[in-house]
């Protein structure tokens, strides 16, 4: 909003001791008749000061330096006024003086705000609004930002106003080189930091987003499920170690239910209920998304569940399976894979992908049904899991080939039928006109008729028609015999 009147001047503040000539330079701002003043923290000799212009006099270096400082201060104040006008804010003397003092510029720091965010997340773990793993990831993300600030700026922290596009790109480069993070992992850590920056913008700590021009692109990585053959190897392997046998069974249970690690870890016996079809179902909520998870139990899953119903740990905790920590599960699964001759990396999430692709989609379960079984919000999420194995592709292509062959054969049969009808009509016409036309023309017509018989013979063989439809060929040299054969037909 424009002010009615505005003025800005510099003056020397008279000290209490009038004897000294060295005085502080003050800035006075007057808006709509209201004056406010503040010290510039600069001192100057009153004998070298022009009060009318509010500037130092003389051509010496110190005078030129002071006057340049005062002009720069005026330029900054004018820029601040322009910003206030653009943002439709009121211009006041107090507001400008606060700007000069630096009170309008937030001193909030990045790592301090990051820590405040993480502390809030930690408090929400108790209410189950935030998973413990999510909090841990943000703790790690803050640690990386702290190490980067020390590495590049040699500081313990930065103010938000110091963040810019260069900071973001340098942080990306640091994560990929110094921290040796992959492209996708790097973007995850940058996304964690961006959340803190957006939080600062929402709190009006800063006005500009340093991530505006930053465009990171994730690399799509195909994470393959187990094939049917690999799943069979795991199921049929006999382990001498009870520890590995239990880990294998839990993994197979995931393969036939599609449960994520945390969901199978928290699966209680109370979650196993009778469904609308009278069969046993898993009826619970996904820990990650809180969405409903209703899964009919397949025979293999029920077999494993029955095996561990009297397990001491399961009985004590009221859980379905004695699941260990995710770290231990993944560690032991490496041993399971090696002993089972499965040459692919096993982890708890691969079981969920195996359920989606190998167990359900490859056996004809529609993708919209698989979406519900996995607890996804959209089919697009499920499509990330829908990697069809070679066996299924081969089966579909073989079926396609058979269907195309039927179409081609039907077409050939129709063509042959049409030719036979035309052939019969022409033969009757040839018989009727035998005595009425010139012998030489008749001879040519008979020869042409023989050529058509040969073509019909080839089509007949390719179409697998009965041998009784195969006709003898006719040539010019066999004219007399051909006539007799034609009459015979």
C-alpha positions as CSV (number, residue, x, y, z in Angstrom):
1,X,0.0,0.0,0.0
2,X,1.4,3.4,-0.9
3,X,2.2,5.9,1.8
4,X,1.0,9.5,1.8
5,X,4.4,10.9,2.6
6,X,7.8,9.4,2.9
7,X,11.3,10.6,3.8
8,X,14.7,9.1,4.6
9,X,17.7,11.1,5.9
10,X,21.0,10.4,7.7
11,X,22.3,12.6,10.5
12,X,24.9,12.6,13.2
13,X,23.7,11.8,16.7
14,X,24.9,14.3,19.2
15,X,26.8,12.6,22.0
16,X,26.3,13.2,25.7
17,X,29.8,14.6,25.9
18,X,29.8,17.6,23.5
19,X,33.6,17.7,23.4
20,X,34.1,14.8,21.0
21,X,33.6,15.3,17.3
22,X,33.3,11.6,16.5
23,X,29.6,10.7,16.4
24,X,27.3,7.8,15.3
25,X,25.5,8.1,12.0
26,X,21.7,7.6,12.4
27,X,19.0,6.8,9.8
28,X,15.7,8.5,10.2
29,X,12.6,7.3,8.3
30,X,9.4,9.3,8.2
31,X,6.2,7.7,6.9
32,X,2.9,9.6,7.0
33,X,4.4,12.1,9.4
34,X,5.6,9.4,11.8
35,X,9.4,9.4,12.3
36,X,11.5,6.5,13.4
37,X,15.2,6.3,13.6
38,X,18.0,3.8,14.3
39,X,21.8,3.7,14.3
40,X,23.7,2.6,11.3
41,X,26.6,1.5,13.6
42,X,28.9,3.7,11.6
43,X,30.9,6.6,13.2
44,X,32.1,9.8,11.5
45,X,33.8,13.1,12.3
46,X,31.3,15.9,12.5
47,X,33.8,18.3,10.9
48,X,33.6,16.3,7.7
49,X,29.9,15.9,7.5
50,X,27.3,17.9,5.4
51,X,24.1,17.8,7.3
52,X,22.0,19.2,4.4
53,X,23.0,16.3,2.1
54,X,23.4,13.8,4.9
55,X,26.7,12.7,3.5
56,X,30.4,12.8,4.3
57,X,32.4,15.6,2.6
58,X,35.7,15.3,0.9
59,X,37.3,13.1,-1.8
60,X,39.3,10.9,0.5
61,X,38.9,7.1,0.4
62,X,37.2,6.9,3.8
63,X,34.6,9.4,2.7
64,X,33.9,7.7,-0.6
65,X,33.5,4.4,1.2
66,X,31.1,5.7,3.8
67,X,28.9,7.5,1.2
68,X,28.8,4.2,-0.9
69,X,27.6,2.4,2.2
70,X,24.9,4.9,2.8
71,X,23.7,4.8,-0.8
72,X,23.6,1.0,-0.7
73,X,21.4,1.2,2.4
74,X,19.0,3.5,0.6
75,X,18.9,1.1,-2.3
76,X,18.0,-1.8,0.0
77,X,15.3,0.2,1.7
78,X,13.8,1.1,-1.6
79,X,13.8,-2.6,-2.7
80,X,12.1,-3.5,0.5
81,X,9.4,-0.9,-0.1
82,X,8.8,-2.3,-3.6
83,X,8.4,-5.8,-2.2
84,X,5.8,-4.5,0.3
85,X,3.9,-2.8,-2.5
86,X,3.9,-5.9,-4.6
87,X,2.7,-8.0,-1.7
88,X,0.0,-5.3,-1.0
89,X,1.4,-4.8,2.6
90,X,1.3,-1.5,4.5
91,X,4.5,0.6,4.5
92,X,5.3,2.0,8.0
93,X,8.2,3.7,9.5
94,X,8.5,0.9,12.1
95,X,8.5,-1.8,9.4
96,X,11.3,-0.1,7.5
97,X,13.4,0.4,10.7
98,X,12.8,-3.3,11.6
99,X,14.1,-4.2,8.1
100,X,17.2,-2.1,8.6
101,X,17.8,-3.8,11.9
102,X,17.3,-7.2,10.3
103,X,14.3,-8.1,12.4
104,X,12.2,-9.0,9.4
105,X,14.7,-11.5,8.2
106,X,14.2,-14.9,9.9
107,X,17.2,-16.3,11.6
108,X,15.7,-19.8,11.7
109,X,18.2,-22.5,10.8
110,X,17.8,-25.6,8.7
111,X,19.0,-28.3,11.1
112,X,17.1,-26.8,14.0
113,X,13.8,-26.9,12.0
114,X,14.7,-30.4,10.8
115,X,15.2,-31.6,14.4
116,X,11.9,-30.0,15.5
117,X,10.2,-31.9,12.7
118,X,11.8,-35.2,13.7
119,X,10.9,-34.7,17.4
120,X,7.3,-34.2,16.4
121,X,7.4,-37.4,14.3
122,X,8.9,-39.3,17.2
123,X,6.0,-38.2,19.5
124,X,3.5,-39.4,16.9
125,X,4.9,-42.9,16.9
126,X,3.1,-43.6,20.2
127,X,-0.2,-42.7,18.5
128,X,0.6,-44.9,15.5
129,X,0.2,-42.0,13.1
130,X,3.9,-42.3,12.2
131,X,5.8,-45.6,11.7
132,X,9.1,-46.0,13.6
133,X,10.9,-46.7,10.3
134,X,9.7,-43.4,8.8
135,X,11.1,-41.5,11.8
136,X,14.4,-43.4,11.4
137,X,14.6,-42.4,7.7
138,X,14.3,-38.7,8.6
139,X,16.9,-39.0,11.3
140,X,19.3,-40.4,8.7
141,X,18.3,-37.6,6.2
142,X,19.1,-34.9,8.8
143,X,22.4,-36.5,9.5
144,X,23.3,-36.4,5.8
145,X,22.3,-32.7,5.6
146,X,24.4,-31.9,8.6
147,X,27.5,-33.7,7.2
148,X,27.0,-31.9,3.9
149,X,26.9,-28.4,5.5
150,X,30.1,-29.3,7.4
151,X,31.7,-30.6,4.3
152,X,30.9,-27.6,2.0
153,X,30.3,-24.6,4.3
154,X,32.5,-25.6,7.3
155,X,29.5,-24.7,9.6
156,X,27.3,-26.6,12.0
157,X,24.1,-25.1,10.4
158,X,22.7,-22.7,7.8
159,X,19.9,-20.2,7.9
160,X,17.0,-21.0,5.6
161,X,17.6,-17.7,3.7
162,X,21.0,-19.1,2.7
163,X,19.5,-22.0,0.8
164,X,19.4,-21.6,-3.0
165,X,19.4,-23.7,-6.2
166,X,23.2,-24.2,-5.9
167,X,22.8,-25.7,-2.5
168,X,20.3,-28.3,-3.7
169,X,22.4,-29.3,-6.8
170,X,25.6,-29.5,-4.7
171,X,23.8,-31.6,-2.1
172,X,22.7,-34.0,-4.8
173,X,26.2,-34.2,-6.1
174,X,27.5,-34.8,-2.6
175,X,25.1,-37.7,-2.0
176,X,26.0,-39.4,-5.3
177,X,29.8,-39.0,-4.9
178,X,30.9,-38.7,-1.3
179,X,28.0,-40.7,0.2
180,X,27.9,-43.1,-2.9
181,X,24.1,-43.2,-3.0
182,X,22.2,-44.4,-6.0
183,X,20.1,-42.0,-8.0
184,X,16.8,-43.1,-6.5
185,X,18.2,-43.1,-2.9
186,X,19.6,-39.6,-3.5
187,X,16.2,-38.3,-4.6
188,X,14.6,-39.8,-1.5
189,X,17.0,-37.9,0.8
190,X,16.5,-34.7,-1.2
191,X,12.7,-35.2,-0.9
192,X,13.1,-35.5,2.9
193,X,14.9,-32.1,2.9
194,X,12.4,-30.6,0.6
195,X,9.6,-31.4,3.1
196,X,11.5,-29.4,5.8
197,X,11.9,-26.4,3.3
198,X,8.2,-26.5,2.4
199,X,7.4,-26.6,6.1
200,X,9.5,-23.4,6.5
201,X,7.7,-21.7,3.7
202,X,4.3,-22.6,5.3
203,X,5.6,-21.1,8.6
204,X,6.6,-18.0,6.6
205,X,10.2,-18.4,7.6
206,X,11.2,-18.0,4.0
207,X,9.2,-16.9,0.9
208,X,11.0,-18.7,-1.9
209,X,11.4,-22.4,-2.6
210,X,15.1,-23.2,-3.5
211,X,13.8,-26.5,-5.1
212,X,11.7,-24.7,-7.7
213,X,14.1,-25.2,-10.6
214,X,15.4,-28.6,-9.4
215,X,14.2,-31.5,-11.5
216,X,15.2,-35.0,-10.3
217,X,14.2,-38.0,-12.3
218,X,13.9,-41.5,-10.8
219,X,15.3,-44.4,-12.6
220,X,12.6,-47.1,-13.0
221,X,14.0,-50.4,-11.7
222,X,12.3,-53.7,-12.4
223,X,12.1,-55.8,-9.3
224,X,11.4,-59.3,-10.4
225,X,9.4,-61.9,-8.4
226,X,10.3,-65.5,-8.0
227,X,9.3,-67.7,-10.9
228,X,7.1,-70.8,-10.4
229,X,10.2,-73.0,-10.7
230,X,12.1,-71.0,-8.0
231,X,9.1,-71.0,-5.7
232,X,8.8,-74.8,-6.1
233,X,12.5,-75.2,-5.1
234,X,12.0,-73.2,-1.9
235,X,8.8,-75.1,-1.0
236,X,10.3,-78.5,-1.5
237,X,13.7,-77.9,0.1
238,X,14.3,-79.9,3.4
239,X,16.4,-77.9,5.9
240,X,18.3,-79.5,8.7
241,X,18.3,-76.1,10.5
242,X,15.0,-75.3,12.2
243,X,15.9,-71.6,12.1
244,X,16.1,-71.6,8.3
245,X,13.1,-73.8,7.9
246,X,11.0,-71.3,9.9
247,X,12.3,-68.4,7.9
248,X,11.5,-70.2,4.7
249,X,8.0,-71.0,5.9
250,X,7.3,-67.4,6.8
251,X,8.5,-66.3,3.4
252,X,6.3,-68.9,1.6
253,X,3.4,-67.8,3.7
254,X,4.0,-64.2,2.4
255,X,4.2,-65.6,-1.1
256,X,0.7,-67.1,-0.8
257,X,-0.9,-64.1,1.1
258,X,0.8,-61.0,-0.3
259,X,1.4,-59.6,3.2
260,X,4.3,-57.1,3.6
261,X,6.8,-57.8,6.3
262,X,5.3,-55.5,8.9
263,X,1.8,-57.0,8.3
264,X,2.9,-60.6,8.7
265,X,5.0,-59.6,11.7
266,X,1.9,-58.1,13.4
267,X,-0.6,-60.7,12.2
268,X,-2.6,-62.0,15.1
269,X,-4.7,-65.1,15.4
270,X,-7.7,-62.8,15.9
271,X,-7.1,-61.5,12.4
272,X,-8.0,-65.0,10.9
273,X,-11.8,-65.0,10.5
274,X,-14.5,-66.9,8.5
275,X,-15.3,-65.1,5.3
276,X,-18.6,-64.9,3.3
277,X,-17.7,-68.2,1.6
278,X,-17.3,-70.1,4.8
279,X,-13.5,-70.3,4.3
280,X,-10.8,-68.7,6.4
281,X,-9.7,-65.2,5.5
282,X,-7.1,-62.7,6.8
283,X,-9.1,-59.6,7.8
284,X,-6.9,-56.8,9.1
285,X,-5.5,-53.3,8.1
286,X,-2.2,-52.6,6.4
287,X,0.2,-50.9,8.8
288,X,1.6,-48.7,6.1
289,X,-1.6,-47.3,4.5
290,X,-4.2,-48.3,7.1
291,X,-6.3,-49.7,4.2
292,X,-8.3,-52.9,4.7
293,X,-6.7,-56.2,3.8
294,X,-9.1,-59.0,3.3
295,X,-7.3,-62.1,1.8
296,X,-8.8,-65.6,1.4
297,X,-6.3,-68.1,2.7
298,X,-4.9,-70.5,0.1
299,X,-4.2,-74.2,1.1
300,X,-0.4,-73.7,1.3
301,X,-0.9,-70.7,3.6
302,X,-3.3,-72.6,5.9
303,X,-0.8,-75.5,6.0
304,X,2.0,-73.2,7.3
305,X,-0.4,-71.5,9.7
306,X,-1.4,-74.9,11.1
307,X,2.2,-75.9,11.5
308,X,3.0,-73.1,13.9
309,X,-0.3,-72.8,15.8
310,X,1.4,-74.4,18.9
311,X,4.7,-72.6,18.6
312,X,5.6,-71.2,22.1
313,X,6.2,-67.7,20.7
314,X,2.9,-67.7,18.8
315,X,1.0,-68.9,21.8
316,X,2.5,-66.4,24.1
317,X,2.0,-63.4,21.9
318,X,-1.2,-64.5,20.1
319,X,0.4,-64.2,16.7
320,X,0.2,-66.4,13.7
321,X,3.9,-66.9,12.9
322,X,7.1,-66.4,14.9
323,X,8.5,-63.6,12.7
324,X,11.9,-62.2,13.5
325,X,13.2,-58.7,12.8
326,X,13.2,-57.6,9.1
327,X,17.0,-57.4,9.3
328,X,17.3,-61.0,10.5
329,X,14.8,-62.2,8.0
330,X,16.6,-60.8,5.1
331,X,19.9,-62.0,6.4
332,X,18.7,-65.6,6.8
333,X,16.9,-65.5,3.5
334,X,20.3,-65.3,1.8
335,X,21.2,-68.6,3.4
336,X,17.8,-70.1,2.4
337,X,18.3,-69.1,-1.3
338,X,21.8,-70.5,-1.4
339,X,20.9,-73.8,0.0
340,X,17.8,-74.1,-2.2
341,X,19.8,-73.3,-5.4
342,X,17.7,-70.2,-6.0
343,X,20.1,-67.8,-7.7
344,X,18.3,-64.6,-7.0
345,X,18.4,-62.1,-4.1
346,X,15.7,-63.0,-1.6
347,X,14.1,-60.4,0.7
348,X,10.8,-60.1,2.5
349,X,9.3,-57.7,-0.1
350,X,10.1,-60.2,-3.0
351,X,7.5,-62.5,-1.5
352,X,4.8,-59.8,-1.9
353,X,5.8,-59.3,-5.6
354,X,5.7,-63.1,-6.0
355,X,2.2,-63.3,-4.7
356,X,1.1,-60.5,-7.1
357,X,2.7,-61.9,-10.2
358,X,3.5,-65.6,-10.0
359,X,0.7,-66.8,-7.7
360,X,-2.2,-64.6,-8.8
361,X,-1.8,-62.8,-12.1
362,X,-0.1,-65.7,-13.8
363,X,-2.9,-67.9,-12.8
364,X,-5.6,-65.8,-14.3
365,X,-6.7,-63.6,-11.3
366,X,-7.8,-60.2,-12.7
367,X,-5.6,-57.3,-11.8
368,X,-8.4,-55.4,-10.1
369,X,-8.8,-58.3,-7.7
370,X,-5.1,-58.4,-7.0
371,X,-5.3,-54.7,-6.2
372,X,-7.8,-55.4,-3.4
373,X,-5.7,-58.4,-2.1
374,X,-2.6,-56.2,-1.9
375,X,-4.5,-53.3,-0.3
376,X,-3.5,-50.9,-3.0
377,X,-5.4,-47.6,-3.6
378,X,-5.2,-47.8,-7.4
379,X,-4.5,-50.4,-10.1
380,X,-1.5,-48.3,-11.2
381,X,0.2,-49.3,-7.9
382,X,-0.5,-52.9,-8.7
383,X,0.9,-52.6,-12.2
384,X,4.3,-52.0,-10.7
385,X,4.1,-55.6,-9.3
386,X,2.6,-57.2,-12.4
387,X,5.7,-58.6,-14.1
388,X,4.7,-61.6,-16.2
389,X,7.1,-64.5,-16.3
390,X,8.3,-66.2,-19.5
391,X,6.2,-69.3,-19.0
392,X,3.0,-67.3,-18.9
393,X,4.1,-65.3,-22.0
394,X,4.9,-68.5,-23.9
395,X,1.5,-69.9,-23.0
396,X,-0.4,-66.9,-24.2
397,X,1.6,-66.6,-27.4
398,X,1.0,-70.4,-28.1
399,X,-2.7,-69.9,-27.7
400,X,-2.6,-66.9,-30.0
401,X,-0.8,-68.9,-32.6
402,X,-3.4,-71.7,-32.4
403,X,-6.3,-69.2,-32.8
404,X,-4.6,-67.6,-35.8
405,X,-4.1,-71.0,-37.4
406,X,-7.8,-71.8,-37.1
407,X,-8.7,-68.4,-38.8
408,X,-6.3,-69.1,-41.6
409,X,-7.6,-72.7,-42.1
410,X,-11.1,-71.5,-42.2
411,X,-10.2,-68.9,-44.8
412,X,-8.4,-71.6,-46.9
413,X,-11.4,-73.9,-46.7
414,X,-13.7,-71.1,-47.8
415,X,-11.4,-70.3,-50.8
416,X,-11.3,-74.0,-51.8
417,X,-15.0,-74.3,-51.6
418,X,-15.5,-71.3,-53.8
419,X,-13.0,-72.6,-56.4
420,X,-14.6,-76.0,-56.5
421,X,-18.0,-74.4,-57.2
422,X,-16.6,-72.3,-60.0
423,X,-14.7,-75.3,-61.4
424,X,-17.9,-77.4,-61.6
425,X,-19.7,-74.6,-63.4
426,X,-16.9,-74.2,-66.0
427,X,-16.7,-78.0,-66.5
428,X,-20.4,-78.2,-67.3
429,X,-20.1,-75.3,-69.7
430,X,-17.2,-76.9,-71.4
431,X,-19.1,-80.2,-72.0
432,X,-22.1,-78.3,-73.5
433,X,-20.0,-76.3,-75.9
434,X,-17.7,-79.2,-77.1
435,X,-19.4,-79.6,-80.5
436,X,-20.5,-76.0,-80.9
437,X,-17.1,-74.2,-80.9
438,X,-14.0,-74.2,-83.1
439,X,-11.8,-77.3,-82.3
440,X,-8.7,-75.1,-81.8
441,X,-10.5,-72.8,-79.4
442,X,-11.9,-75.9,-77.6
443,X,-8.3,-77.3,-77.4
444,X,-7.1,-74.0,-75.8
445,X,-10.0,-74.0,-73.4
446,X,-9.3,-77.5,-72.4
447,X,-5.6,-76.7,-71.8
448,X,-6.5,-73.7,-69.6
449,X,-8.9,-75.9,-67.7
450,X,-6.0,-78.3,-67.0
451,X,-3.9,-75.5,-65.6
452,X,-6.7,-74.6,-63.2
453,X,-6.9,-78.2,-62.1
454,X,-3.2,-78.1,-61.2
455,X,-3.6,-75.0,-59.1
456,X,-6.6,-76.5,-57.4
457,X,-4.5,-79.6,-56.6
458,X,-1.9,-77.4,-54.9
459,X,-4.5,-75.6,-52.8
460,X,-6.1,-78.9,-51.9
461,X,-2.8,-80.3,-50.5
462,X,-2.0,-77.2,-48.5
463,X,-5.5,-77.2,-47.0
464,X,-5.3,-80.9,-46.0
465,X,-8.5,-81.7,-47.9
466,X,-9.4,-85.4,-48.6
467,X,-7.5,-87.1,-51.5
468,X,-10.8,-87.6,-53.5
469,X,-10.8,-84.0,-54.4
470,X,-7.3,-84.1,-56.1
471,X,-7.7,-83.9,-59.9
472,X,-5.2,-85.1,-62.6
473,X,-3.3,-82.5,-64.5
474,X,-4.1,-81.8,-68.2
475,X,-1.4,-80.9,-70.8
476,X,-1.5,-80.3,-74.6
477,X,0.1,-83.7,-75.3
478,X,-2.7,-85.6,-73.6
479,X,-5.5,-83.9,-75.5
480,X,-7.4,-87.0,-76.4
481,X,-7.1,-88.7,-73.0
482,X,-8.0,-85.5,-71.4
483,X,-11.2,-85.2,-73.3
484,X,-12.1,-88.7,-72.2
485,X,-11.2,-87.9,-68.6
486,X,-13.4,-84.8,-68.8
487,X,-16.3,-86.8,-70.1
488,X,-15.8,-89.3,-67.4
489,X,-15.9,-86.7,-64.7
